[in-house]
Amino acid sequence: MNMTPVVSTNVRSVGYDRLTATMRVEFKNGGVYDYYGVSPELVESMLLPNPWRRLGRLVREHRCNRVG
């Protein structure tokens, strides 16, 4: 999955697999999580500056797994 760097205090990068609707979020603290059933529109919004402050609550509504 290709990761795109994000301007944020806590998110390092965001990636998306359109086939599985899985968004990967890499946090600056080292955590990496896959979120399932995420719409392309939410992913696009996550690429804007400081996404977690604005969208963290919406993202956490999706089922997720820690990667690695």
ChimeraX attribute file (.defattr): number of C-alpha atoms within 10 A of each C-alpha:
attribute: neighborCount
match mode: 1-to-1
recipient: residues
	/A:1	10
	/A:2	10
	/A:3	14
	/A:4	13
	/A:5	13
	/A:6	19
	/A:7	14
	/A:8	17
	/A:9	13
	/A:10	16
	/A:11	24
	/A:12	19
	/A:13	20
	/A:14	23
	/A:15	19
	/A:16	23
	/A:17	14
	/A:18	12
	/A:19	6
	/A:20	10
	/A:21	15
	/A:22	23
	/A:23	26
	/A:24	25
	/A:25	26
	/A:26	21
	/A:27	17
	/A:28	13
	/A:29	9
	/A:30	9
	/A:31	13
	/A:32	18
	/A:33	17
	/A:34	19
	/A:35	19
	/A:36	19
	/A:37	13
	/A:38	22
	/A:39	13
	/A:40	15
	/A:41	8
	/A:42	14
	/A:43	21
	/A:44	12
	/A:45	14
	/A:46	24
	/A:47	19
	/A:48	13
	/A:49	14
	/A:50	16
	/A:51	20
	/A:52	20
	/A:53	12
	/A:54	13
	/A:55	14
	/A:56	11
	/A:57	10
	/A:58	11
	/A:59	19
	/A:60	10
	/A:61	11
	/A:62	14
	/A:63	12
	/A:64	16
	/A:65	11
	/A:66	11
	/A:67	11
	/A:68	6
